[in-house]
């Protein structure tokens, strides 16, 4: 009985060692992340540039879709242009899976009162203005779902720019018509408030 117990413990230790090794391997960033993506978005997916999105924890399906639309030029972005040749040859699923596994870094809320006003819009919308609750699509905690992107923890400036781009029609991929209609009904103060709340999620 004692020998059997030792054998089981050894097997368990071997399995634990294998799992830890596999996890470490999965956490290794793909080459394109270290050489290309990490320069703007951070190797761990946490961008330090306010207008560049953080990709840590971002929904895999959403990231793959955006990368494909950059490559096909359905979504245009000047900052992404130089990297399209590398993206065409890269494993987009590998990039998206890696970033999804990274831990989003917390951000500080700049204006607590404004962010609280943003919470009301995020959670309940503005029915009188025809603005639905952001959390209805992006989930109550902002983590997103499949093709609905994670918003939680994105920099306030990035969120504001995306809303502005939807409003102007500069960004028309994804659910462009829906987001444009929503953005057009949001005042600058609404945008500022929602962006402030989202960055602190």
Secondary structure as GFF3:
##gff-version 3
##sequence-region A 1 201
A	DSSP	alpha_helix	2	27	.	.	.	ID=ss1
A	DSSP	alpha_helix	31	32	.	.	.	ID=ss2
A	DSSP	pi_helix	33	37	.	.	.	ID=ss3
A	DSSP	alpha_helix	38	41	.	.	.	ID=ss4
A	DSSP	alpha_helix	60	71	.	.	.	ID=ss5
A	DSSP	three_ten_helix	78	83	.	.	.	ID=ss6
A	DSSP	alpha_helix	84	89	.	.	.	ID=ss7
A	DSSP	alpha_helix	92	100	.	.	.	ID=ss8
A	DSSP	alpha_helix	112	124	.	.	.	ID=ss9
A	DSSP	three_ten_helix	127	129	.	.	.	ID=ss10
A	DSSP	alpha_helix	135	138	.	.	.	ID=ss11
A	DSSP	alpha_helix	156	168	.	.	.	ID=ss12
A	DSSP	alpha_helix	176	184	.	.	.	ID=ss13
A	DSSP	alpha_helix	188	199	.	.	.	ID=ss14
###
